[in-house]
Amino acid sequence: MFRVKAHLAFLAAFSVFFTTFSGARTVNAQDLVANEDLAGGSSVFVFKESRRKNQARAGLGRVSLAGAGGGVGGSVGAGGSIGGSVGGRTQRTNAQIAAVAAKRRAAAIAARKKAAAAERDRKIRASRTLTTTAEAALDGNQIDLAIKTFRDALVQWPKNTQAAEGLSNALTAKGIEVAGTTNNLGAIVHFEEAVKLDPKNDVAFAKMGAIYDAATGQEAKAIANYEKALALNPEYSTLYTPLGIAYLEAGDIAKAEASLAKGEGTDTDSAESRIIRGVIYFKQNKNTEALAAFDRAIAMDARSASAHYYRGQVLDRTSKPDEALAAFKKSSELDPTFAPAFFELGVTSYNKGDWNGAVAAYQNVTRLEPDNYQAHYNLASTYRQLEKWNEADAEYKLAEVGIKSPELYSEWGYVLGKKKEWNE
């Protein structure tokens, strides 16, 4: 019975083993060992390997990345590695960092641009508001306030063309105020800034021309500014006459005549412009045209002392002394302060042998112009004709200050001889 059980146990164990490992390799005898009976303590044979401990799996233990072929816990396969070589991983990492840095810089630049744009927009709005305020001040004739406010507007936004033009107009108004009725040269600085801000400011150029025209020896600057004003505004007819006069004073007769001709038939066609044209003809020895121009001037303004004076010059040149004398006399009557008329009246009277008339005329000249040495000399000569030796001596002495000619000393010596002042 015992044996039957033992055999049955062995068969059962063997059957289990065979069933489980039916696909395994061939089992050798030395691989079997005796063991206690599974059921009743009898010895049975089991495989030696069944007594060994299971080996642990590598799993996700220590990862070695040293070297190009580093694997898991040593070498994984033949040259296997995680993520490829170290050089490749570094290159990819650096590229990503660079890309992120570039995005960060781009974001910072965009933020700065956005802030700058916002600040620019704020300044533009402020500039426009200040411009509106300045224009209101200028409309209210608050010139200084307008200038300051326009300047503030340009500080906020230098490209504000409306503010620049407004400041130019305000400076022009200030210049006109400073110039006053005497064309004060101190106003020029305002006009110069005005035309820098607005090179098309014809009013500023015109006023600068007028100021320089009124100043002594500034004909070139007057002409330059008048020409700029007319180039900007050809309809500026009021400038033709003063420009013509400036040309005449500068000695450019042709341009003077052309400028005055443009003024004819306009609101500047006046007695003054006709006189200037007459003077131009007179200088060109066009006596007929000159006389016609002066006659036209007198027709336009019968009380023009200058027109009568120049008319007398033409009549004297054309050998009409009586008519010339009448013209000079009329001129002196219309303007008792017009020394040139008295001088010509004295010359004409002297040449006609009217010594007393000449004395009276020259006395008026020396009264109005004490430093007119030629008038003193002519008066002395007239006294000499009247044999008024003492009066003649006194006038020669005054004339000698500015005139030192042989003729003067010859006449003066004659007078001193008559006074028996031989040593003198």
C-alpha positions as CSV (number, residue, x, y, z in Angstrom):
1,M,0.0,0.0,0.0
2,F,2.8,2.3,1.0
3,R,4.6,1.6,-2.3
4,V,1.5,2.2,-4.3
5,K,1.1,5.6,-2.7
6,A,4.7,6.4,-3.2
7,H,4.5,5.6,-6.9
8,L,1.3,7.5,-7.3
9,A,2.9,10.5,-5.7
10,F,5.9,10.3,-7.9
11,L,3.8,10.0,-10.9
12,A,1.7,12.9,-9.9
13,A,4.7,15.1,-9.3
14,F,6.2,14.0,-12.6
15,S,3.0,14.6,-14.4
16,V,2.8,18.2,-13.1
17,F,6.4,18.8,-14.0
18,F,6.0,17.4,-17.5
19,T,2.8,19.3,-18.0
20,T,4.4,22.6,-17.0
21,F,7.7,22.2,-18.8
22,S,6.6,20.1,-21.7
23,G,8.3,22.5,-24.1
24,A,11.6,22.8,-22.1
25,R,15.0,21.4,-22.9
26,T,16.0,17.7,-22.2
27,V,16.5,17.0,-18.5
28,N,19.6,15.2,-17.5
29,A,19.8,12.8,-14.5
30,Q,22.2,15.0,-12.6
31,D,19.6,17.8,-12.6
32,L,17.3,15.7,-10.4
33,V,17.7,15.5,-6.6
34,A,15.8,13.6,-3.9
35,N,13.2,15.3,-1.8
36,E,10.6,14.4,0.8
37,D,7.4,12.9,-0.3
38,L,5.0,15.7,-1.2
39,A,2.1,13.8,0.4
40,G,3.5,11.3,2.9
41,G,7.1,12.3,3.5
42,S,8.5,9.8,0.9
43,S,11.5,11.0,-1.2
44,V,10.9,12.3,-4.7
45,F,13.1,13.8,-7.3
46,V,12.9,17.5,-8.2
47,F,14.9,19.6,-10.4
48,K,17.9,21.4,-8.9
49,E,17.0,24.7,-10.6
50,S,13.8,24.8,-8.7
51,R,15.8,25.5,-5.6
52,R,17.5,28.6,-7.0
53,K,16.4,32.2,-6.1
54,N,14.8,34.2,-8.9
55,Q,17.1,36.8,-10.4
56,A,16.2,40.5,-10.1
57,R,15.2,42.4,-13.4
58,A,17.2,45.4,-14.4
59,G,14.1,47.6,-14.7
60,L,14.8,51.4,-14.5
61,G,17.9,51.2,-12.3
62,R,20.9,53.4,-12.7
63,V,21.3,54.9,-16.1
64,S,24.8,55.3,-17.3
65,L,25.3,58.0,-20.0
66,A,29.0,58.0,-19.9
67,G,30.5,57.5,-23.3
68,A,28.8,57.1,-26.6
69,G,27.7,53.6,-26.0
70,G,26.5,53.9,-22.3
71,G,23.5,51.8,-21.6
72,V,21.2,50.9,-18.7
73,G,23.3,49.5,-15.8
74,G,26.2,49.2,-18.2
75,S,25.7,48.4,-21.8
76,V,22.3,48.0,-23.3
77,G,22.7,45.9,-26.4
78,A,25.5,46.5,-28.8
79,G,26.4,50.2,-28.4
80,G,22.9,51.2,-27.4
81,S,22.3,54.6,-25.7
82,I,19.4,56.8,-24.5
83,G,18.7,59.8,-26.7
84,G,21.7,59.3,-28.9
85,S,25.1,61.0,-28.3
86,V,25.8,63.7,-25.7
87,G,27.0,66.1,-28.4
88,G,23.6,65.9,-30.2
89,R,21.7,66.5,-27.1
90,T,23.7,69.6,-26.2
91,Q,23.3,71.0,-29.7
92,R,19.5,70.6,-29.5
93,T,19.4,72.1,-26.0
94,N,21.5,75.1,-27.0
95,A,19.3,75.7,-30.1
96,Q,16.2,75.7,-28.0
97,I,17.7,78.1,-25.4
98,A,18.7,80.4,-28.2
99,A,15.2,80.3,-29.7
100,V,13.6,81.1,-26.4
101,A,16.1,84.0,-25.8
102,A,15.3,85.4,-29.2
103,K,11.6,85.3,-28.4
104,R,12.3,87.0,-25.1
105,R,14.3,89.8,-26.8
106,A,11.6,90.2,-29.4
107,A,9.0,90.5,-26.7
108,A,11.1,93.1,-24.9
109,I,11.6,95.1,-28.1
110,A,7.9,94.9,-28.9
111,A,7.0,96.1,-25.4
112,R,9.4,99.0,-25.7
113,K,8.0,99.9,-29.1
114,K,4.5,99.8,-27.8
115,A,5.5,102.0,-24.9
116,A,7.2,104.4,-27.2
117,A,4.3,104.5,-29.5
118,A,2.0,105.2,-26.6
119,E,4.2,108.0,-25.3
120,R,4.5,109.4,-28.8
121,D,0.7,109.4,-29.2
122,R,0.4,111.1,-25.8
123,K,2.8,113.8,-26.8
124,I,1.1,114.3,-30.2
125,R,-2.3,114.8,-28.5
126,A,-0.7,117.2,-26.0
127,S,0.9,119.1,-28.9
128,R,-2.3,119.4,-30.8
129,T,-4.1,120.7,-27.7
130,L,-1.4,123.3,-27.1
131,T,-1.6,124.4,-30.7
132,T,-5.3,125.0,-30.5
133,T,-4.7,127.0,-27.3
134,A,-2.0,129.1,-29.0
135,E,-4.1,129.8,-32.0
136,A,-6.9,131.1,-29.7
137,A,-4.3,133.3,-28.0
138,L,-3.1,134.7,-31.3
139,D,-6.6,135.4,-32.4
140,G,-7.1,137.3,-29.2
141,N,-3.9,139.4,-30.0
142,Q,-2.1,137.8,-27.0
143,I,1.1,137.6,-29.1
144,D,3.6,136.7,-26.4
145,L,1.4,134.0,-24.9
146,A,0.8,132.6,-28.4
147,I,4.5,132.4,-29.1
148,K,5.2,130.6,-25.8
149,T,2.4,128.1,-26.3
150,F,3.3,127.3,-29.9
151,R,6.9,126.7,-28.7
152,D,5.6,124.3,-26.0
153,A,3.6,122.5,-28.7
154,L,6.7,122.0,-30.8
155,V,8.6,120.7,-27.8
156,Q,6.0,118.0,-27.4
157,W,6.0,117.1,-31.1
158,P,8.6,118.8,-33.3
159,K,6.9,117.6,-36.5
160,N,3.7,119.5,-35.7
161,T,3.6,121.6,-38.9
162,Q,0.4,123.4,-37.7
163,A,2.3,124.6,-34.7
164,A,5.3,125.6,-36.7
165,E,3.2,127.7,-39.1
166,G,1.3,129.2,-36.2
167,L,4.6,130.2,-34.5
168,S,5.8,131.7,-37.7
169,N,2.6,133.8,-37.9
170,A,2.9,134.8,-34.2
171,L,6.6,135.9,-34.7
172,T,5.5,137.9,-37.7
173,A,2.9,139.7,-35.6
174,K,5.6,140.3,-32.9
175,G,8.0,141.7,-35.6
176,I,5.4,144.1,-36.9
177,E,4.7,145.2,-33.4
178,V,8.4,145.8,-32.7
179,A,9.0,147.5,-36.0
180,G,6.3,150.1,-35.3
181,T,5.9,153.1,-37.6
182,T,9.7,153.7,-37.8
183,N,10.6,150.3,-39.1
184,N,12.9,149.5,-36.2
185,L,15.7,147.2,-37.2
186,G,15.3,145.3,-33.9
187,A,12.3,143.6,-35.4
188,I,14.4,141.7,-37.9
189,V,15.2,138.9,-35.5
190,H,11.5,137.9,-35.2
191,F,11.0,137.9,-39.0
192,E,14.2,135.8,-39.5
193,E,12.9,133.1,-37.2
194,A,9.5,133.3,-38.8
195,V,10.8,132.5,-42.2
196,K,12.9,129.6,-40.9
197,L,9.8,128.0,-39.5
198,D,7.8,128.8,-42.6
199,P,9.9,129.6,-45.7
200,K,6.6,130.5,-47.5
201,N,5.8,133.4,-45.1
202,D,5.6,136.2,-47.7
203,V,4.5,138.7,-45.1
204,A,7.7,138.3,-43.1
205,F,9.8,138.7,-46.2
206,A,7.9,141.8,-47.3
207,K,8.2,143.4,-43.9
208,M,11.9,142.7,-43.8
209,G,12.3,144.3,-47.2
210,A,10.5,147.4,-45.9
211,I,12.7,147.6,-42.8
212,Y,15.9,147.3,-44.7
213,D,14.6,149.7,-47.3
214,A,14.2,152.3,-44.6
215,A,17.7,151.7,-43.2
216,T,20.7,153.5,-44.7
217,G,22.9,151.4,-47.0
218,Q,20.7,148.3,-46.8
219,E,19.4,148.3,-50.4
220,A,20.8,144.8,-51.2
221,K,18.9,143.2,-48.3
222,A,15.8,145.2,-49.1
223,I,15.9,144.0,-52.7
224,A,16.5,140.3,-51.7
225,N,13.6,140.3,-49.3
226,Y,11.2,142.1,-51.6
227,E,12.1,139.6,-54.4
228,K,11.4,136.6,-52.2
229,A,8.0,138.1,-51.1
230,L,7.0,138.6,-54.8
231,A,8.3,135.2,-55.8
232,L,6.0,133.7,-53.1
233,N,3.1,136.0,-53.9
234,P,3.2,137.6,-57.4
235,E,0.0,139.5,-56.7
236,Y,1.8,141.5,-54.0
237,S,1.5,144.7,-56.0
238,T,2.3,147.0,-53.1
239,L,5.9,145.9,-53.3
240,Y,6.6,147.0,-56.9
241,T,7.1,150.7,-56.1
242,P,9.5,150.3,-53.1
243,L,11.4,147.5,-55.0
244,G,11.7,149.9,-57.9
245,I,13.0,152.6,-55.6
246,A,15.5,150.2,-54.1
247,Y,16.7,149.1,-57.5
248,L,17.1,152.8,-58.4
249,E,19.1,153.6,-55.3
250,A,21.3,150.5,-56.0
251,G,22.0,151.9,-59.5
252,D,20.1,149.2,-61.4
253,I,18.1,151.4,-63.7
254,A,16.7,148.6,-65.9
255,K,15.3,146.6,-63.0
256,A,13.9,149.7,-61.4
257,E,12.0,150.6,-64.6
258,A,10.7,147.1,-65.0
259,S,9.5,146.9,-61.4
260,L,7.7,150.2,-61.6
261,A,6.1,149.3,-64.9
262,K,4.5,146.3,-63.2
263,G,3.0,148.6,-60.6
264,E,1.2,150.7,-63.2
265,G,-2.5,150.2,-63.2
266,T,-2.5,148.7,-59.7
267,D,-3.2,150.2,-56.4
268,T,0.4,151.2,-56.1
269,D,0.2,153.3,-59.3
270,S,0.7,156.6,-57.4
271,A,2.3,160.0,-57.6
272,E,5.3,158.4,-55.9
273,S,5.7,155.7,-58.5
274,R,5.3,158.2,-61.3
275,I,8.0,160.4,-59.8
276,I,10.4,157.4,-59.5
277,R,9.8,156.6,-63.2
278,G,10.4,160.2,-64.1
279,V,13.7,160.1,-62.2
280,I,14.7,156.9,-64.1
281,Y,14.0,158.7,-67.4
282,F,15.9,161.8,-66.2
283,K,18.9,159.6,-65.5
284,Q,18.6,158.1,-68.9
285,N,18.5,161.6,-70.4
286,K,14.9,160.9,-71.7
287,N,13.7,164.4,-71.0
288,T,10.4,164.2,-72.8
289,E,9.4,160.9,-71.0
290,A,10.7,162.3,-67.7
291,L,8.6,165.5,-68.0
292,A,5.5,163.5,-68.9
293,A,6.0,161.3,-65.8
294,F,6.3,164.3,-63.5
295,D,3.3,166.0,-65.0
296,R,1.4,162.8,-64.5
297,A,2.5,162.7,-60.9
298,I,1.4,166.3,-60.3
299,A,-2.0,165.4,-61.9
300,M,-2.3,162.6,-59.4
301,D,-1.1,164.7,-56.5
302,A,-0.9,168.4,-57.1
303,R,0.7,169.0,-53.7
304,S,3.7,166.7,-54.3
305,A,6.7,168.9,-53.7
306,S,9.0,166.2,-55.1
307,A,7.1,166.1,-58.4
308,H,7.4,169.9,-58.9
309,Y,11.1,169.8,-57.8
310,Y,12.0,167.1,-60.4
311,R,10.0,168.9,-63.0
312,G,12.0,172.0,-62.4
313,Q,15.2,169.9,-63.0
314,V,14.0,168.8,-66.4
315,L,13.0,172.3,-67.4
316,D,16.4,173.7,-66.3
317,R,18.2,171.0,-68.3
318,T,16.1,171.9,-71.4
319,S,17.0,175.6,-71.1
320,K,13.7,176.8,-69.7
321,P,15.0,178.8,-66.7
322,D,11.8,180.8,-66.0
323,E,9.6,177.7,-65.9
324,A,12.3,175.9,-63.9
325,L,12.4,178.8,-61.4
326,A,8.6,178.6,-61.0
327,A,8.7,174.9,-60.4
328,F,11.4,175.1,-57.7
329,K,9.5,178.0,-56.1
330,K,6.3,175.9,-56.0
331,S,8.1,173.0,-54.5
332,S,9.6,175.1,-51.7
333,E,6.2,176.6,-51.0
334,L,4.5,173.2,-50.7
335,D,7.3,171.9,-48.4
336,P,9.2,174.7,-46.6
337,T,11.5,172.0,-45.1
338,F,12.5,170.6,-48.5
339,A,16.1,171.9,-48.7
340,P,16.9,170.6,-52.2
341,A,14.1,172.8,-53.6
342,F,15.6,175.9,-52.0
343,F,19.1,174.9,-53.2
344,E,17.9,174.6,-56.8
345,L,16.0,177.9,-56.4
346,G,19.2,179.5,-55.3
347,V,21.2,178.1,-58.3
348,T,18.5,179.2,-60.8
349,S,18.2,182.7,-59.2
350,Y,22.0,183.1,-59.2
351,N,22.3,182.0,-62.9
352,K,19.6,184.6,-63.8
353,G,21.5,187.3,-62.0
354,D,18.9,187.5,-59.2
355,W,21.4,187.9,-56.3
356,N,18.9,188.7,-53.6
357,G,16.7,185.8,-54.7
358,A,19.7,183.5,-54.5
359,V,20.8,184.8,-51.1
360,A,17.3,184.1,-49.7
361,A,17.2,180.6,-51.1
362,Y,20.7,179.7,-49.9
363,Q,20.0,181.1,-46.4
364,N,17.1,178.7,-46.2
365,V,19.3,175.8,-47.2
366,T,22.0,176.6,-44.6
367,R,19.3,177.0,-42.0
368,L,17.8,173.6,-42.8
369,E,21.2,171.9,-43.4
370,P,24.0,173.6,-41.5
371,D,26.6,171.2,-42.8
372,N,25.7,171.8,-46.5
373,Y,29.2,173.2,-47.4
374,Q,28.2,173.7,-51.0
375,A,25.3,175.9,-50.0
376,H,27.7,178.0,-47.8
377,Y,30.1,178.3,-50.7
378,N,27.3,179.4,-53.1
379,L,26.0,181.9,-50.6
380,A,29.5,183.3,-50.2
381,S,29.8,183.7,-53.9
382,T,26.4,185.5,-54.0
383,Y,27.5,187.9,-51.3
384,R,30.7,188.5,-53.3
385,Q,28.5,189.5,-56.2
386,L,26.7,191.9,-53.9
387,E,30.0,193.2,-52.6
388,K,29.1,192.2,-49.1
389,W,32.6,191.4,-48.1
390,N,32.2,190.6,-44.5
391,E,29.2,188.3,-45.1
392,A,31.1,186.6,-47.9
393,D,34.2,186.2,-45.8
394,A,32.1,184.4,-43.0
395,E,30.5,182.0,-45.5
396,Y,33.8,181.1,-47.2
397,K,35.2,180.3,-43.8
398,L,32.2,177.9,-43.1
399,A,32.5,176.4,-46.6
400,E,36.2,175.7,-46.2
401,V,35.5,173.0,-43.5
402,G,34.2,170.7,-46.2
403,I,35.5,172.2,-49.5
404,K,39.2,172.9,-50.1
405,S,39.3,173.8,-53.8
406,P,41.5,176.4,-55.7
407,E,38.3,178.1,-56.8
408,L,37.1,178.7,-53.2
409,Y,40.5,180.1,-52.1
410,S,40.7,182.3,-55.2
411,E,37.3,183.8,-54.5
412,W,38.0,184.1,-50.8
413,G,41.3,185.8,-51.5
414,Y,39.6,188.3,-53.7
415,V,37.1,189.1,-50.9
416,L,39.9,189.5,-48.3
417,G,41.7,191.8,-50.7
418,K,38.6,193.9,-50.9
419,K,38.7,194.0,-47.1
420,K,42.4,195.0,-47.3
421,E,43.4,192.0,-45.3
422,W,46.5,191.4,-47.4
423,N,48.2,189.1,-44.9
424,E,45.1,186.9,-44.8
